[in-house]
Each structure stands twice: as C-alpha cells, then as structure tokens.
C-alpha cells in the first residue's frame, strides 16, 4: 500500500466517522428539545458535521478515489445504534454530553493526524480542509467542556424531582 492509498483509507475512515456522528446528532437534537440553547448548538454542529462529510468526500475525490460505501454504511449503522443507546436513560442529556465530548476529542486526534499526513504528502488543499474541520471540532469540544458543569447541575436537579 502506498502512502497515498493509506491516506485515502484514513480519509474514508474520517468520512465514515462524520456520517456516524450525523446519525447521533440528529437524535440528540430531538433529545435536547427542553434545552433550547443546547438544542441550537447541537443543530449547528449537525450542519457542520454534514458539511465536514462533504468536504472529506471532496478530498477523497481530489485524490482520484471514492468514498467507501461499506465504511459509510457501517458507520451510519453504528451511529444509529449509539444514538438510541441513551434514550431510556433518565440522565440522557448528561450521557449524550459525555459521549459527545469523547467523540469530539477523537475527531480532534483524527484531524490532527490527517492534517500532518496531508502536509507530509504535499496535499496543501486537503491540509487546509483538515485544519478548518479541526478548528470546528476544537470549538465544539471546548463548548461541551464549558457546558458540563451546567449539565451536571441540571441532571442532578432532575434526579431529585
């Protein structure tokens, strides 16, 4: 396998990851119906995530390849399963926040690696795309981290009702 082929495989992994997160975020937007500021931020990030998936698809195509239908399908199925896994929980908002924070940090690591791979391979346009997505993921992770104390407080308050 060449470096370019490996890079395309990693981009396909990122594309699958974004598609899985679309499924998760669509469900979480519905879960946050009683929390308008959280719902609005999740909706915004859902739109960003859809855009990220398209950007990564474009990167794969720029390299003369195509996204993996198998990886995308499996990722969407995983995303659907993850999305409904917190549904029965009383503390669904908190469980979603913890899962989201972990996912954002995984994305940060993934896009950091992709950014360095793109630079190493001389793919400056793809590096720019990865840097743009990386900033979005870092912003979302920071927002979640800032919101965790409030979410803990709300969850504890709901538990005492």
N, C-alpha and C positions, 0 to 999 in steps of 0.2 A: 504494500500500500504506500502510495506517495504521500508527501506532506499535504499536498492539495486535496487528495482524496480523504485523508484523515480530517482535515479542516472542514470539508463538506459534510462529513459524518457528524462532526461536532455541531455544525450549524443546523443539521437536521435534528439533532437532539434538542437544541435550543428552540427550534420551531415546534417540536412536539411538546416541550415544556410550556411554551406560551399557549398552545392550544388546550392543554390540560387546565391551565390556570383560567382560561376563558370560561370553561365549564364551572369551575369552583367559584369564580367571581360572580357569574350570573346568579348562582344560587345564593351567595352571600348578600348580594344587593337586595334580594327578596327578604332574607333573614333580618336585615337591618331596617325594616320598614318603620319601626318605632323609634329609630335614632337617626333623624334627618341629616345631621352633619356627617355621620359615619356612612350612611347610605350614599350621600352625594360624593364623598371621597372614593368609595368603592366603585361607584358608577364611572367616575372619572378614570380610575385606574383600569377598569374593564375596557374602556375605549382605548386607553394607551396600550393595553395588552393586545387587543385586536390589531392595532397599528404595528406593534412590535412583531407580531406573527407575519404580517405582510412584509415588513422591512426585511426580516430574516429570509423569507421566501425569495424576495428580490435578490438578496445576497447570494443565495444558493444558485439562482438562475444566472446571475452575473458570472459565476464560476463555470457556467456551461452544464449545470446539473439540474436536478429537480428535487423537490421535497419528497420525502418518503411517505407514501400513503400508509404503509404499515405502522411506522412510528407515530404518525399523526393520529391514526385510528386508535391505537393502543393508548396513547396519551389522553385522548378525549374520553375513552372509557375509564381510565384511571381517574381523570378529573371528575367525571360524573359520580363515581363511587366515593371519592373523597368529599365531594360537595354534599352528599346526603348523609355522610357519616356522623355529622354533628347535629343533625335535625332533631333527634329525640332528646338531646341534652338540655337541661334547664339552663345551663350556663353556655349556651350556644355562641353568644357574642364573644365571650372570652376565649373559648376553644378556637373559634374562627380567627381571632386576633393572633393567638399563639401560632397557629398553623400558617397564617399569612406572613408573620414575622420570619418564621423559619424559611418559607418559600422565597421571600424577598432576599434573604441572605444567601440562599442557594443560587438565585439568579445573579446576584452581585458577583459571586465567585465564578459563575459560568461566563458572564460577560467580561469579567476581568481577563479570564483565560482566552476567550475569543478575541478580545482586543489585542492581546500580546501576540496571538497566533497570526492575526491579520497583519500586524506590523512586521512580524518576522518573515511573512510570505510576500511582503511588498504590496499588500492589498489595502491601500490607503482609504479608498471609499468605504470599504467594509469596516475598516478600523473606525472611521468616523461614525458609521451607523451603530457599531457596538458601543462606542463612547456615549452616544446620545441615549441609547437604551439603558446603559449603566447608570447614567445620571437619574433617569426616571426611577429606576429600581432603588437607588440610594435614597432618593427623596421619599419614596413610599415607605421604605424600611424606617427612616427617621420619623416619619409621621406616625407610624404604628407605635414605635418606641415611646414617642411623646404622649400617645393616647392611652397606653397601657394602664397608668395609674387611675385614670377616669373609668376605664372599662372594668378594672378590678373593683373599684368602688361601686359602680352600677350593678355588677354581678352580685356582690355581697349584699347590696340593698335589696335586690330582687329575691335573694335566697331567704331573707328574713321576713318576707311578706307571706 
